[in-house]
Structure formats: structure tokens, C-alpha cells
Amino acid sequence: MAEDSTVHEPLIADEIDIDTTSRNLQLTSRAESAAEQHGTPTAFIWALTVAAGISGLLFGYDTGVISSTLVSIGSDLSRRPLTTLDKSLITSSTSLFALIASPVTGVLADKLGRKRIIIIADVLFVLGALWQAGAQSVWSMIFGRSVVGLAVGGASLVVPLYIAELSPSAFRGRLVTLSILFITIGQMVAYLVGWKLSSTMYGWRWMVGLGSVPAFIQSGLILLLPETPRWLMKAGHVDTARKVLRKVYGAGSSAIVERLLSTIDSEILEEEESTTVLRAENLQAKTDVDWLQKLRDNWCQLHKNGGNRRALTIACLLQGMQQLCGFNSLMYFSATIFSLVGFDSPTLASLSVAVTNCIFTVAAILLIDIVGRRRILLQSIPIMVLGLLLTAVAFHFLPVATQKSDGLPVSALHTGIWPLLILFSIILYVSSYALGLGNVPWQQSELFPLSVRALGSGIATSTNWGTNFIVGLTFLPMMQVLTPVWTFVTYAVVCVLGWFCIYRIYPETRGLGLEEVGKLLKDGWGVT
């Protein structure tokens, strides 16, 4: 086998003179549309998506298990009951450190590759889960949650990126959404485990410790997976990229693979030329440190190129809205909410929410590449608003008479229509969230060209975790100060504002190749 050639040389001799944008787009479309002829992704694509998606299972399990953990810890930490502040810090510390990890991961994913970042995340998942299981104080628990946060921040960025860069365009949406399905399955498993262990002495330690098991499994599987062909091309490993693409597209795909390699190669060359121009315009001297120079060039490309800037705006909007709509607060504190309104088994009620999330994420997998990203958001968000407003109405009519030790109100009535309406409304809200906002923001990597894909995705993911941190830290205080009614009205208002922003600036990307989406945003928002 010949040595890998450099990415600066044309890959196909008879296409050396092809340098126009329109021709490159035609090549991309022809190459990636081949997958549609088979009607389904290859077994190789399914295998790597499932193996990489285990990171989503870890993320989902961690999100779901904290809900049961908070109502099961009792006085096991620091020999006292948890306060509202304790619960908020334990919950939000994961989001804070995920926020810290995301932009760093974006840089490292370009330098080390997507696959190595997943392995590092697995190690952090194991360490964080075992540390939580042995925690004896509130601050020790917060430390363990923070380590898991680093893992979650890295995995939540790189797994959708990894899958998107390996997937044929015809199936990219549903395969990335499949990784989101793993998150919902993880949440469902966490609620089942929490329901079974919530009445067991120190059962919460088993709940958090079991999170290390999937990480062990994935760390073994990931060693068998390839790096993404687009990262390999950028690193100069063309022959290796060619082998991976042949596995992706299956037998008889040599011509298709060569066209796709040529398209990727053209994009890389265009980006390098653009970087040179931007560097000259800003009178930047080239540094001796290669990785620092690349980071500076990519940062400049991301913020000074109009198309990249628009892609970043859309990605940050979607990721911020995913959290500011309040969904993860319901997942983190669902058992607390259902305990608040008088359910005898709040963890079991939370399980119904997780099952709903899982079922409608499966529906999203089937619909996203048919209905489209933009349309599914515009149709599902109004239903989220309805669910939030119904929840607010139910809380308004739910009598409040007593106070718990942590200051949260508790309903004096444990029966009647209003607790059931809250459960129904939350399920309505979660089902519509799972169809749209729960998965579309993680299609973010398709918005960015290769040179800034990891960095742009990292910044957008940081927006997700930054707003997640804010919502996780403020939810219980908002319930206490603003009352549940105005807390849910606030989330509904955020959804309405977000709907109008999506309507104005988010174009449809269904069916477009990764190299084509960048052209869509080159001269405007691409909304028709």
C-alpha cells in the first residue's frame, strides 16, 4: 500500500482543473446521494453509531440519576439533609465543568482527532462515577459531579461531530439523532435504577457508581472504530480516509469515494487560501507554534467569515434555547416536582417522563430526514409552549399550605385533577421537545465547514452548557421566589421568542452534504 499523500495534491488526475464552487457541490451531491440508493446505512455505519452513541447513554444516565439521587441521599452527605443550595450546586457543577470542557475539546478534537477525545471522556466518566459513589461530604460529591461534567462536555461535542463526519448526507440527521436516543435511554435506565434502589440503604451510591459500567464497555469498543475521513484528510492521511469511506459506502463505491475525497480536498484548499488572505488582511505574523497558529487562524476564520459567523449564530441560538426552555430542569428535578405536588412515588412518575422522551426521540429519528430540521422545530415548539402554560395553570390552582425543610412549598392535597394535569402537561411538553429541540441543536456540526467545524461546535456546545448551568442553578430558587406558576410561564416566553428567531434565521439543511451547507450560508441566512 502506498504512503498517504498530502492533502495539497489533487486526488483525481482528470479533475485537477475543477475549482468552481458549483462543480464541487455537484461532486458532493453525487457522492453522498449514493447511500440513498441502498435505502439504509451500511452495517459498518450502524455499528460505529451505536458504539459512539454509548457516550449519550452515559450522559443521559447521569442526567436522570441525579433526580433520584437528590431525593435518596437524606443525611448521608456531611451528616445533614441537603439544602436547596446543596442540590443546586450538586446539579449545576456538572454543567459548569461541561461548559469549561466544551471549547477546550473543540481545539483538542482538531489536534488529536475525534476518536481520542471519546476515549479521554470515557476515562473521566469512570473516575467521576466512582468518586461520587464514595463521596462522604457535599463538596466531595460536587467534585465527582464536576469530573463527570468534564466528560459530558467533551462527549456531547465530539460524538455528534464524529457521527456527522462519517455519515452519508441522506442519513446524517437520523444517525445523529440516534445518539440523542441513547441519551433518553440512559435517562430511562437511570429512573428505573433509581426506582428500584431509592428505598435501599445507600442505594444512591449504587445509582451513581453504575454510571462507570457503560464507560468501561465503550472504551473497549472505541478502540476498534476508525477516525473520521474528513479529519484524516485534513491531517494528510488520504489513503486511510479512502479505506474508511469505502467501508461507509459499501462495495462498488470506489468512484463515489474518489469524488467525495476530491470534494473534501477542494474544500480544504479553499479554506487554506481564505486563511492566507485573512492573515494578510490583518497583518498577522505566522507563529512558530503550529497548533497555536492553527487555533488563531481558525478563530479568525470563524468570526470574520460571514458564512461561518452566521453558522455560529444559528448553532448558539439552538443550543441556548435547548436549555433555556427549561427541559433539563424538569429532568434534574422531576422527582422533586412530583414529590412537591403529592405523588406517593415521585421517581416512578419521573420514569413516565423519561419513557415519553425516549418514545418521541424514536419518532424524531424517523421524521428528521423526511420532515426537515427547520419545519420540525417550527411545528413542535408551539406544543411545548402549550404544555408549559398548562403546567403553570395547574400549579395556580394547586393549594399550597406547608413548607419543606429546604423552603420549597408542598401541596396540602395529594389527590385531585391538578397533580394529574401537571403530569399530563409535562408529558405533552416533553414529547414535543423530544421531536424538535431535543435533537435538532446537535445537528450543529453540519452548519460549519471542516476548518472550523470542531471549534464552532465547541463554542456552540459551551453555550448549551453555560445556559444549562444557569438553569440548573436557578430552577429551585425560581420555584421558591417566583412560584411554580411564573417559573413555567418564564420558560414558555423563552420558547415563543426562540420560535421567532428560528423562523427568521434557521434554513433547512435536510439532505445537503456537509460541504454544501456552508455554501447555503455563504451570502445570507438561506431562509426561503
C-alpha positions as CSV (number, residue, x, y, z in Angstrom):
1,M,0.0,0.0,0.0
2,A,1.3,3.4,-0.9
3,E,2.1,6.0,1.7
4,D,-0.6,8.6,2.5
5,S,-0.3,11.5,0.1
6,T,-0.7,15.1,1.3
7,V,-4.0,16.9,1.1
8,H,-2.4,19.7,-1.0
9,E,-2.2,17.4,-4.1
10,P,-5.2,16.7,-6.3
11,L,-6.7,13.2,-5.7
12,I,-8.1,12.5,-9.1
13,A,-5.9,13.4,-12.1
14,D,-8.7,14.3,-14.5
15,E,-10.3,16.7,-12.0
16,I,-7.3,18.9,-11.4
17,D,-8.9,21.8,-13.3
18,I,-12.2,21.7,-11.4
19,D,-12.2,24.6,-9.0
20,T,-15.6,26.3,-9.2
21,T,-18.0,26.1,-6.3
22,S,-20.9,24.8,-8.3
23,R,-18.8,21.9,-9.6
24,N,-17.7,21.0,-6.1
25,L,-21.3,20.9,-4.9
26,Q,-22.3,18.6,-7.8
27,L,-19.5,16.2,-6.9
28,T,-20.5,16.2,-3.2
29,S,-24.2,15.6,-4.1
30,R,-23.3,12.7,-6.5
31,A,-21.1,11.1,-4.0
32,E,-23.2,11.3,-0.9
33,S,-26.5,10.5,-2.7
34,A,-25.3,7.0,-3.4
35,A,-26.3,5.9,0.1
36,E,-29.9,6.7,-0.8
37,Q,-29.8,4.0,-3.5
38,H,-29.4,1.4,-0.8
39,G,-32.3,2.8,1.3
40,T,-30.4,2.3,4.6
41,P,-26.9,2.9,6.0
42,T,-24.4,0.1,5.8
43,A,-23.8,-2.3,8.8
44,F,-20.5,-0.5,9.4
45,I,-22.2,2.8,9.9
46,W,-24.8,1.3,12.3
47,A,-22.0,-0.3,14.3
48,L,-19.9,2.8,14.7
49,T,-23.0,4.9,15.5
50,V,-24.1,2.5,18.2
51,A,-20.6,2.3,19.7
52,A,-20.1,6.1,19.7
53,G,-23.6,6.6,21.0
54,I,-22.8,4.9,24.3
55,S,-21.5,8.3,25.3
56,G,-25.0,9.5,25.0
57,L,-26.2,6.7,27.3
58,L,-23.6,7.9,29.9
59,F,-24.8,11.5,29.6
60,G,-28.4,10.5,29.8
61,Y,-27.9,8.2,32.8
62,D,-26.0,11.0,34.6
63,T,-28.8,13.5,33.9
64,G,-31.5,11.1,35.1
65,V,-29.8,9.5,38.0
66,I,-29.3,12.9,39.8
67,S,-33.1,13.3,40.1
68,S,-33.4,10.1,42.1
69,T,-30.2,10.7,44.0
70,L,-31.3,14.1,45.3
71,V,-34.4,12.6,47.0
72,S,-32.5,9.5,48.3
73,I,-29.3,10.9,49.8
74,G,-31.1,12.0,53.0
75,S,-28.3,12.9,55.6
76,D,-25.6,10.7,54.0
77,L,-23.5,13.6,52.9
78,S,-22.0,15.9,55.6
79,R,-24.3,14.3,58.1
80,R,-27.2,16.7,57.4
81,P,-30.1,17.0,55.0
82,L,-29.4,18.7,51.7
83,T,-30.4,22.3,51.4
84,T,-31.7,24.0,48.3
85,L,-28.3,25.4,47.7
86,D,-26.6,22.0,48.1
87,K,-29.0,20.5,45.5
88,S,-28.4,23.3,43.1
89,L,-24.6,23.1,43.4
90,I,-24.5,19.3,43.1
91,T,-26.7,19.5,39.9
92,S,-25.2,22.6,38.3
93,S,-21.5,21.7,38.9
94,T,-21.7,19.1,36.1
95,S,-23.0,21.8,33.7
96,L,-20.3,24.3,34.8
97,F,-17.5,21.9,34.1
98,A,-19.1,20.7,30.8
99,L,-19.1,24.4,29.9
100,I,-15.3,24.6,30.6
101,A,-14.6,21.4,28.8
102,S,-16.5,22.1,25.5
103,P,-14.3,24.9,24.0
104,V,-11.1,23.1,25.0
105,T,-12.5,19.9,23.5
106,G,-13.2,21.7,20.2
107,V,-9.5,22.6,20.0
108,L,-8.3,19.2,21.0
109,A,-10.6,17.4,18.6
110,D,-8.8,19.2,15.7
111,K,-5.4,18.4,17.1
112,L,-5.8,14.8,18.5
113,G,-8.8,13.6,16.4
114,R,-12.4,12.8,17.3
115,K,-11.8,9.2,18.4
116,R,-9.1,10.0,21.1
117,I,-11.4,12.6,22.7
118,I,-14.1,9.9,23.2
119,I,-11.6,7.7,24.9
120,I,-10.5,10.5,27.2
121,A,-14.2,11.2,28.1
122,D,-14.7,7.5,29.0
123,V,-11.8,7.7,31.5
124,L,-13.3,10.8,33.1
125,F,-16.7,9.2,33.2
126,V,-15.3,6.2,35.2
127,L,-13.3,8.3,37.6
128,G,-16.2,10.7,38.2
129,A,-18.8,8.0,38.8
130,L,-16.6,6.0,41.2
131,W,-15.7,9.2,43.1
132,Q,-19.4,10.1,43.6
133,A,-20.2,6.6,44.8
134,G,-17.6,7.0,47.6
135,A,-18.4,10.6,48.5
136,Q,-18.8,11.4,52.2
137,S,-19.5,15.2,52.0
138,V,-21.4,17.6,49.9
139,W,-18.2,19.1,48.4
140,S,-16.8,15.6,47.6
141,M,-20.0,14.9,45.7
142,I,-19.7,18.2,43.9
143,F,-16.1,17.3,42.9
144,G,-17.2,13.9,41.5
145,R,-20.0,15.6,39.6
146,S,-17.5,18.1,38.2
147,V,-15.3,15.4,36.8
148,V,-18.3,13.8,35.1
149,G,-19.0,17.3,33.8
150,L,-15.7,17.4,32.0
151,A,-16.5,14.0,30.4
152,V,-20.0,15.1,29.4
153,G,-18.8,18.4,27.9
154,G,-16.3,16.5,25.8
155,A,-18.6,13.7,24.7
156,S,-21.6,15.9,24.0
157,L,-19.5,17.9,21.5
158,V,-17.4,15.2,19.8
159,V,-19.9,12.3,19.4
160,P,-22.4,14.2,17.2
161,L,-19.4,15.6,15.3
162,Y,-17.9,12.1,14.9
163,I,-21.1,10.6,13.6
164,A,-21.9,13.5,11.3
165,E,-18.5,13.4,9.6
166,L,-18.8,9.6,9.0
167,S,-22.5,9.6,7.9
168,P,-23.8,9.8,4.3
169,S,-25.9,13.0,4.0
170,A,-29.1,11.1,3.3
171,F,-28.9,9.5,6.8
172,R,-26.9,12.1,8.8
173,G,-29.9,13.6,10.6
174,R,-31.3,10.3,11.9
175,L,-27.9,8.9,12.8
176,V,-27.0,11.9,14.9
177,T,-30.5,11.7,16.4
178,L,-29.8,8.1,17.2
179,S,-27.0,9.3,19.6
180,I,-29.7,11.5,21.2
181,L,-31.9,8.4,21.6
182,F,-29.1,6.9,23.7
183,I,-29.4,9.9,26.0
184,T,-33.1,9.3,26.5
185,I,-32.5,5.5,27.0
186,G,-29.8,6.4,29.6
187,Q,-32.3,8.7,31.4
188,M,-34.9,5.9,31.4
189,V,-32.5,3.4,32.8
190,A,-31.5,5.9,35.5
191,Y,-35.1,6.3,36.6
192,L,-35.6,2.5,36.6
193,V,-32.5,2.1,38.7
194,G,-33.5,4.9,41.0
195,W,-37.0,3.5,41.5
196,K,-35.5,0.1,42.4
197,L,-32.8,1.4,44.7
198,S,-34.4,4.6,46.2
199,S,-35.6,2.6,49.2
200,T,-32.4,0.7,49.7
201,M,-29.8,1.9,52.3
202,Y,-27.1,3.8,50.4
203,G,-28.8,2.8,47.2
204,W,-27.9,6.2,45.8
205,R,-24.2,5.2,45.9
206,W,-25.0,2.3,43.6
207,M,-27.0,4.6,41.4
208,V,-24.1,6.9,40.6
209,G,-21.5,4.2,40.7
210,L,-23.2,2.1,38.0
211,G,-22.5,5.0,35.6
212,S,-19.0,3.7,35.2
213,V,-20.1,0.4,33.5
214,P,-21.1,1.8,30.1
215,A,-17.8,3.8,30.0
216,F,-15.8,0.6,30.5
217,I,-17.7,-1.0,27.7
218,Q,-17.3,1.9,25.3
219,S,-13.6,2.4,26.0
220,G,-13.1,-1.2,24.6
221,L,-15.3,-0.8,21.6
222,I,-14.0,2.6,20.6
223,L,-10.5,1.2,20.0
224,L,-12.0,-0.8,17.1
225,L,-13.5,2.3,15.4
226,P,-11.8,4.4,12.7
227,E,-11.1,8.1,12.8
228,T,-13.4,10.2,10.6
229,P,-12.3,10.5,7.0
230,R,-12.6,14.3,7.0
231,W,-10.2,14.7,9.9
232,L,-7.9,12.1,8.3
233,M,-7.9,14.1,5.1
234,K,-7.2,17.3,7.0
235,A,-4.3,15.6,8.7
236,G,-2.9,14.3,5.4
237,H,-3.8,10.6,5.7
238,V,-5.6,10.3,2.4
239,D,-5.2,6.5,1.9
240,T,-6.6,5.8,5.4
241,A,-9.5,8.2,4.7
242,R,-10.2,6.3,1.4
243,K,-10.4,3.0,3.3
244,V,-12.9,4.4,5.8
245,L,-15.1,5.9,3.1
246,R,-15.2,2.6,1.2
247,K,-16.5,0.9,4.4
248,V,-19.1,3.7,4.8
249,Y,-20.5,3.5,1.3
250,G,-20.0,-0.3,0.8
251,A,-19.0,-2.5,-2.1
252,G,-18.6,-0.9,-5.5
253,S,-18.2,2.6,-4.2
254,S,-14.7,3.4,-5.5
255,A,-15.8,6.0,-8.0
256,I,-18.1,7.7,-5.4
257,V,-15.4,7.7,-2.8
258,E,-12.9,9.3,-5.1
259,R,-15.3,12.1,-6.0
260,L,-16.0,12.7,-2.3
261,L,-12.3,12.8,-1.5
262,S,-11.8,15.3,-4.3
263,T,-14.6,17.5,-2.9
264,I,-13.2,17.4,0.6
265,D,-9.7,18.2,-0.7
266,S,-11.1,21.2,-2.7
267,E,-12.8,22.5,0.5
268,I,-9.5,22.2,2.4
269,L,-7.6,24.1,-0.2
270,E,-10.2,26.8,-0.4
271,E,-10.1,27.2,3.4
272,E,-6.3,27.4,3.4
273,E,-6.4,30.1,0.7
274,S,-9.0,32.0,2.7
275,T,-6.9,31.7,5.8
276,T,-3.9,33.2,4.0
277,V,-6.0,36.1,2.8
278,L,-7.4,36.8,6.2
279,R,-3.9,36.6,7.8
280,A,-2.6,39.1,5.2
281,E,-5.5,41.5,5.7
282,N,-5.0,41.5,9.5
283,L,-1.2,41.8,9.1
284,Q,-0.7,38.7,11.3
285,A,2.8,37.2,11.5
286,K,3.0,33.4,11.5
287,T,3.9,31.9,14.9
288,D,6.5,29.2,15.4
289,V,4.0,27.1,17.4
290,D,2.0,25.1,14.8
291,W,-1.1,24.3,16.9
292,L,-1.3,27.9,18.2
293,Q,-1.1,29.2,14.7
294,K,-3.9,26.9,13.6
295,L,-6.1,27.9,16.5
296,R,-5.6,31.6,15.7
297,D,-6.3,31.0,12.1
298,N,-9.5,29.0,12.8
299,W,-10.7,31.6,15.3
300,C,-10.2,34.3,12.7
301,Q,-12.0,32.2,10.0
302,L,-14.9,31.6,12.4
303,H,-15.6,35.2,13.3
304,K,-14.5,37.2,10.2
305,N,-16.1,34.9,7.6
306,G,-19.7,35.9,7.1
307,G,-21.0,32.3,6.5
308,N,-19.1,30.9,9.5
309,R,-20.4,33.7,11.7
310,R,-24.0,33.0,10.6
311,A,-23.4,29.3,11.3
312,L,-22.1,30.1,14.8
313,T,-25.1,32.4,15.5
314,I,-27.6,29.7,14.5
315,A,-25.8,26.9,16.4
316,C,-25.5,29.0,19.6
317,L,-29.2,30.1,19.3
318,L,-30.4,26.5,19.1
319,Q,-28.1,25.2,21.8
320,G,-29.0,28.1,24.2
321,M,-32.7,27.6,23.5
322,Q,-32.5,23.9,24.2
323,Q,-31.6,24.7,27.8
324,L,-33.4,28.0,28.5
325,C,-36.7,26.3,27.6
326,G,-36.3,24.5,31.0
327,F,-36.3,20.9,29.9
328,N,-33.2,19.7,31.8
329,S,-34.5,21.3,35.0
330,L,-37.5,19.0,34.7
331,M,-35.2,16.1,34.2
332,Y,-32.9,17.0,37.0
333,F,-35.7,17.9,39.5
334,S,-38.6,15.9,38.1
335,A,-38.7,13.7,41.2
336,T,-38.6,16.8,43.4
337,I,-41.5,18.3,41.4
338,F,-43.7,15.2,41.6
339,S,-42.9,15.0,45.3
340,L,-44.0,18.6,45.6
341,V,-47.4,18.0,44.1
342,G,-48.1,14.9,46.2
343,F,-47.2,11.8,44.2
344,D,-46.5,8.9,46.5
345,S,-43.9,7.5,44.1
346,P,-42.2,10.6,42.5
347,T,-39.4,8.5,41.0
348,L,-42.0,6.3,39.2
349,A,-43.8,9.4,37.9
350,S,-40.4,10.7,36.6
351,L,-40.0,7.4,34.8
352,S,-43.1,8.1,32.8
353,V,-41.5,11.4,31.6
354,A,-38.3,9.5,30.6
355,V,-40.2,6.9,28.7
356,T,-42.1,9.6,26.8
357,N,-38.8,11.3,25.9
358,C,-37.5,8.0,24.6
359,I,-40.5,7.1,22.5
360,F,-40.7,10.5,20.8
361,T,-37.0,10.6,20.2
362,V,-37.5,7.4,18.2
363,A,-40.2,9.3,16.3
364,A,-37.7,12.1,15.6
365,I,-35.2,9.6,14.2
366,L,-37.9,8.5,11.6
367,L,-39.0,12.1,10.8
368,I,-36.0,14.4,10.9
369,D,-34.7,13.5,7.4
370,I,-38.2,13.5,6.0
371,V,-39.8,16.5,7.6
372,G,-36.6,18.5,7.9
373,R,-34.9,20.3,10.8
374,R,-36.5,23.7,10.4
375,R,-40.0,22.5,9.9
376,I,-40.0,20.1,12.8
377,L,-38.8,22.9,15.2
378,L,-41.5,25.4,14.0
379,Q,-44.2,22.8,14.5
380,S,-43.1,21.3,17.8
381,I,-42.2,24.4,19.8
382,P,-45.8,25.8,20.0
383,I,-46.9,22.5,21.6
384,M,-44.1,22.9,24.1
385,V,-45.5,26.4,24.9
386,L,-48.9,24.9,25.5
387,G,-47.5,22.2,27.8
388,L,-45.7,24.8,29.9
389,L,-48.7,27.1,30.2
390,L,-51.0,24.2,31.2
391,T,-48.4,23.3,33.9
392,A,-48.5,26.9,35.1
393,V,-52.3,26.8,35.2
394,A,-52.3,23.6,37.2
395,F,-49.9,25.0,39.8
396,H,-52.0,28.1,40.1
397,F,-55.0,26.0,41.2
398,L,-53.0,23.6,43.3
399,P,-53.4,24.6,47.0
400,V,-50.1,25.2,48.9
401,A,-50.2,25.0,52.6
402,T,-46.9,23.9,54.1
403,Q,-43.1,24.3,53.7
404,K,-40.5,21.7,53.5
405,S,-37.2,22.0,55.3
406,D,-35.4,23.3,52.2
407,G,-38.0,26.1,51.8
408,L,-39.9,24.6,48.8
409,P,-43.7,24.6,49.1
410,V,-45.6,21.4,49.4
411,S,-49.2,20.8,48.3
412,A,-51.6,20.1,51.1
413,L,-53.7,17.9,48.7
414,H,-52.4,14.6,47.4
415,T,-55.4,13.8,45.2
416,G,-57.5,15.5,42.6
417,I,-57.2,16.7,39.0
418,W,-54.4,19.2,39.3
419,P,-51.4,16.9,40.0
420,L,-52.6,14.7,37.1
421,L,-52.8,17.8,34.9
422,I,-49.2,18.7,35.8
423,L,-48.1,15.1,34.9
424,F,-50.1,15.3,31.6
425,S,-48.8,18.8,30.7
426,I,-45.2,17.8,31.4
427,I,-45.5,14.7,29.3
428,L,-47.0,16.9,26.5
429,Y,-44.1,19.3,26.8
430,V,-41.5,16.5,26.8
431,S,-43.0,14.8,23.8
432,S,-42.8,17.9,21.6
433,Y,-39.3,18.7,23.0
434,A,-38.1,15.3,22.0
435,L,-39.4,15.7,18.5
436,G,-37.6,19.0,17.9
437,L,-35.4,20.9,20.3
438,G,-34.2,17.7,22.0
439,N,-32.2,16.7,18.9
440,V,-32.0,19.4,16.2
441,P,-29.4,21.5,18.0
442,W,-27.0,18.6,18.0
443,Q,-27.0,18.7,14.2
444,Q,-24.8,21.7,14.7
445,S,-21.7,20.3,13.1
446,E,-23.3,20.2,9.7
447,L,-23.5,24.0,9.8
448,F,-19.7,24.6,9.8
449,P,-17.1,23.9,7.2
450,L,-14.3,21.5,8.0
451,S,-11.7,24.1,9.1
452,V,-13.8,25.5,11.9
453,R,-16.2,22.6,12.5
454,A,-14.7,21.4,15.8
455,L,-14.1,24.9,17.1
456,G,-17.6,26.2,16.1
457,S,-19.2,23.1,17.6
458,G,-17.2,23.6,20.7
459,I,-18.4,27.2,21.2
460,A,-22.0,26.2,20.5
461,T,-21.8,23.3,22.9
462,S,-20.3,25.8,25.5
463,T,-23.5,27.9,25.0
464,N,-25.5,24.8,25.8
465,W,-23.7,24.0,29.0
466,G,-23.5,27.6,30.1
467,T,-27.2,28.0,29.9
468,N,-27.7,24.5,31.4
469,F,-25.6,25.7,34.4
470,I,-27.7,28.9,34.8
471,V,-31.0,27.0,34.5
472,G,-29.8,24.2,36.9
473,L,-28.6,26.7,39.5
474,T,-31.7,28.9,39.3
475,F,-34.6,26.5,38.9
476,L,-35.2,25.7,42.6
477,P,-34.7,29.3,43.7
478,M,-37.2,30.4,40.9
479,M,-39.7,27.9,42.1
480,Q,-39.3,29.3,45.6
481,V,-39.2,33.0,44.8
482,L,-41.2,33.4,41.6
483,T,-43.6,30.5,42.5
484,P,-44.0,27.5,40.1
485,V,-46.6,29.4,38.1
486,W,-44.3,32.2,36.9
487,T,-41.3,29.8,36.6
488,F,-43.1,27.8,33.9
489,V,-44.5,31.0,32.3
490,T,-41.0,32.3,32.0
491,Y,-39.9,29.1,30.2
492,A,-42.9,29.5,27.8
493,V,-41.9,33.1,27.0
494,V,-38.4,31.9,26.1
495,C,-39.9,29.3,23.7
496,V,-42.0,31.9,22.0
497,L,-39.0,34.2,21.5
498,G,-36.9,31.3,20.2
499,W,-39.6,30.3,17.7
500,F,-39.5,33.7,16.1
501,C,-35.7,33.6,15.9
502,I,-35.7,30.2,14.3
503,Y,-38.3,31.4,11.8
504,R,-36.1,34.3,10.7
505,I,-32.6,32.8,10.5
506,Y,-32.5,29.0,10.5
507,P,-32.5,27.5,7.0
508,E,-33.4,23.9,6.1
509,T,-30.3,21.6,5.7
510,R,-32.1,18.3,5.1
511,G,-30.4,16.2,2.5
512,L,-27.5,18.5,2.0
513,G,-23.9,17.3,2.1
514,L,-21.6,18.7,4.8
515,E,-19.7,20.7,2.1
516,E,-23.0,22.1,0.7
517,V,-24.4,23.5,3.9
518,G,-21.5,26.1,4.1
519,K,-22.5,27.4,0.6
520,L,-26.1,27.8,1.9
521,L,-24.9,30.4,4.5
522,K,-22.2,32.0,2.4
523,D,-24.2,35.1,1.3
524,G,-27.1,35.1,3.7
525,W,-29.2,33.1,6.1
526,G,-30.5,30.8,3.4
527,V,-34.1,31.1,4.6
528,T,-36.7,30.9,1.8
